[in-house]
Amino acid sequence: MRRWQIEEKLSLFPLALKVLAAVFRRTDIVEEKLSFGKHRQQYALLFHPATSAPKRDMLIYFLHGGGWRSGDPWSFHFIGQFFARLGYPTVLGGYRLVPAFRFPTQLEDAYAGLKAGLQAAAEQGLPADRVLLAGQSAGAQLAALMAYNRNELAQRQLSQATMAGLLLISGPLALSLCRDLELLQDYLATPQSWQLADPIRFVQGDENIPVLCIHGGRDPLIDVQNAFSFTEKVNAGRENLARVHIVKDGHHSDLTTLFLDRTAAAKTMLSWLDSCWQQSLPR
């Protein structure tokens, strides 16, 4: 077992108990499953905000992590509940996994899940005009690609103009800086795939999407420089469009505590979410 795997496993023991508690927490949030393909992994979960929650006219689309080879929306549905309790309609997107499927299958499913979520939200009378893209680890890589690959957006009749923000947690955002090349090789089958899957290559520097990168200072899998290099290119001489928040003693997967505890990082995230929502309101 590799050193980073040992560190990850040790950091996840306390997290597992908190996740279980969140799973069984009573809530009046409505959860709806949306299928967008024939494969069992091609589904998304839509969360209707609680009746007591303040209504936020911004939809959050969140993609789970798992190294592109594990995870599904249901395993992370406490994250959907977290956002919905704050008043945000939320969609958790699923995608087909490695090794049976390789890039760009995951990206295609991420787009399809977003489209299914937007359609379902509109049918339910939920706001779907402004979207905040979010993801953790592998999901952060996919969310960043969705936001910055303009050709892919145009092909799917989507636009950066509808994006209220981009929340990236523990994301492999500059693939040349990632430590575990074997993990990436399982995901990316060809040299061309490495180019097309690297989020930082698609940043042109003239985008106006607010970005918050949250990264563990002790992340043994994805070097923290991923966040710094990505936000530096996004800012391109501008100030405060893209920000990095470092969780000093955070590892990788344990940053899921953002959705379970009121840590300093969680407070930063909530404040940033509110500012994205405020900026997305009609003037």
N, C-alpha and C positions, 0 to 999 in steps of 0.2 A: 504494500500500500504506500502511495506517495505521501510526502510530508504534508502537502496542502490538504489531502483527503483526510488525514488524521486530525488536523486543526479544524477542518470544517465539521467533522463528525462531533468533536468535543464541543464546539460552539452551538450545535443544534439541539443538544439534550434539553436545556431549559426552554428553548423555543418550542419544542414539540408539545410540552404541557400547555403553554399559552395558546397554541393553535387549537388544541383539543377543546379548551375552555371556550374559545371563540366560536368553534363549530356548533357547540350545543347551546349557545346563548339564545335566549328567546328574543324574537324580533317580529315586528309587524311589516317588515320589508317583503315585497313580493318578488319572487324569483321565477324567471321563465327561461326554458331551454329553447335555443334556436339552432336548428340543423341547417347547414349550408352545403352539404355534400353527402355522398353515400358512405364514406368511411366513418367509423365510430369516433374518430378523433376530430372530425370536422363539425364542431358545434361551438356555440357561444352561450353565455349566460347573461341575461338582461335582468337588472335589478331596478325595481321601482322604489323611489325614496319613501321612507316612512311618512305616514300622514302627518306626524308631528314635526317633521324636519323642515327647515327652511328650503324653499324651492329654488334651485340654482339652474339658470338657463344655460347650462354647459354640460355636454355629455362626456364622460370619461371612458376611454377605451384602453383596457389594461391587458398586456400580454405576459403570461407567466414565464418563469425561468425553468431550468432543468437541463442545461447543456444541449438543448435541442433534441434530447433523447428521452426525456421523462417529463412528467407533469401533465396536468390538464386543468381546465377551468374549475371543475368541482373541487379539486384539492385546494384551491385558492379562493373559494367563494366567500371566505371571511373578509377578503379584501374588497370584494364587491359590496358586501354589507357595510364595511367601514365607510366607503365613499357615499353610499346611498343614505346612511344615517346623517351625513352632512348635508344632504339635499341634492346630491348630484346623481342623475340617472347614469348608470354604469353598465358597461358591457365587458365581460371577461372573454377574451378570444382564445380559441383553441387552434391547434394546427397539428398536422401529421408529423411523426417523429422519426429521427435517426434510430437505427440504421436502415429501416425499410424505405425511408424517403430522405432525400438530400435536397440541399438548396438548388433551385429557388422554391421548392414546394412549400416550405414553411412561410415564406413571404407571400406567396399566392393565397394561402389559407388565411393569413393575417388580414389581407385586404378583403377577402370574401367575408370573413367574420365581421369586419367593420361595416361593410355594406349591409349585411343581414341585420346587424344591430341598429343601424340608422333607420332602416326600413321599419323594423319592429317598433322602435321608439316613436317614430312618426305616427304609426298606426295606433299607438296607445296614447297619443296626444302629449308625448314627452318631448322636450326640446331636443332638436337634432341638427340645428344650424351651425353650432360651434362645438368643436371636438377638441379635447385635450388627450393626446396620445401618451401612454405610459407603459413602462415595462421594467421587469427586473431580470438582470443577467442576460440570458439568451433573448428574453422578451424585450429588453432594452435595445439590443442590436436590431431586432426586427422593427420596433417602433421608430427608431432613428432612421432606418432605411425608408420606411413608409413616409416620413415627414420630408425627407430631402431628395429622394429620387423623383425628380419632376417628370421625367418621361413616363414612369410607372403611374404616377398620379394622374397624368393627362389621359392615359389609356383607360383608366377606370373612372373617368369623369369626376375626379376629386381635385381639390385645390388647396395649396398652402394657405390661401386666404381664409379658409374655414377653420384653421387650426389655432386654438387658443393658447396652447402651450405644449411642452414636451418634457415629461418627467422620466428620467433615466436613472435606474438604481443598479449599481454594480455592473455597468454595461461594458461589453467589449466593443468599443466605439472606434478604435484604431487598431486593426488586426495585427499590424506589424509590432505592436507593443504587448501583445498577449503572450503569456508564458507557456501555456499548455497547447503546443502545436498539434499534439495528437488528438485532442478534443476537437480542434478546428478541422483536422483532416478527415474526421468521421463525418463532418457536416458538409464540407466543401469538396466536391468530387474532382474538380478541374482547376487549373490555374486561372481560367477566366472567372470561375466562381469566386475566387479570392478577391478579385477586383470588384465584382458586382455586389459582393456581400459586405464590403468595407464601408461603414457609414461615413467616415471622415472624408472619403473621396468624393462624396456627393454634395458636401457643403460648399456653396459658392460665395458665401460671405455677404450676400445682399438680402438674406431672409430676415423676416421680422417675427419669428416664432420665439417667445420666451422659453428658455431652457433651464432646468434645474437638474444637475447631476449630483447624486448622493452616492458616496463611495466609502468603503471601509478602509481605514488607514492601515490595517493589517491584512488586507485581502490577499490571500496566497495564490489565487487563481487568475484574477484580472488585475494587472498592475494599475495603481491609482493614476498613473500618467495618462491612461486612456481618457479619463475625465478631463484632465487639465488640457491635453492636446486638442480634444474635441471642442471644448468651450472656447479655447483661444482662437481656433479657426472660425467658429460661429461668430464671435465678437468682432473679428477683423477690424480692430481699432476702435470699435464702439465700446461703451461701458454698460455693464449690468444687464445686457440682453441674455447672456448665459452665465450661470453661476455654478460653483462647485461647493458642496458641503461635505466635509470629511468627518466621518464618525471615527474618532481617534482609535478606539480599541475594537472597531468593527472588523469582522472577517468578510465573508461573501454572502452566503445564503441567510445568515443570521440578521441581515438588515431588514428581513421581513418584520422584525419587531417594530418598524415604523408604523405598522397598522395594528399594533397590539398594545404599545406603551406610549405614554406621553413623554418621550425623550426629547432632548434638544433638537435632534434631527427631525423628529416628527413635528415639532412646533414650527421649525423652519419650513417644512413641506406644507403644512396647513396654511401658514401665512402666504406662501408663494401661490398656492392654489387659489386662495381668496383674491390675490392681486390679479391672477389670470382671469378669474371670473369677472372681476370689476372692469377690467380692460375690454372684455368681450361684450359688455352690455351695450345696447344701442345708445348712440349719442343723440 
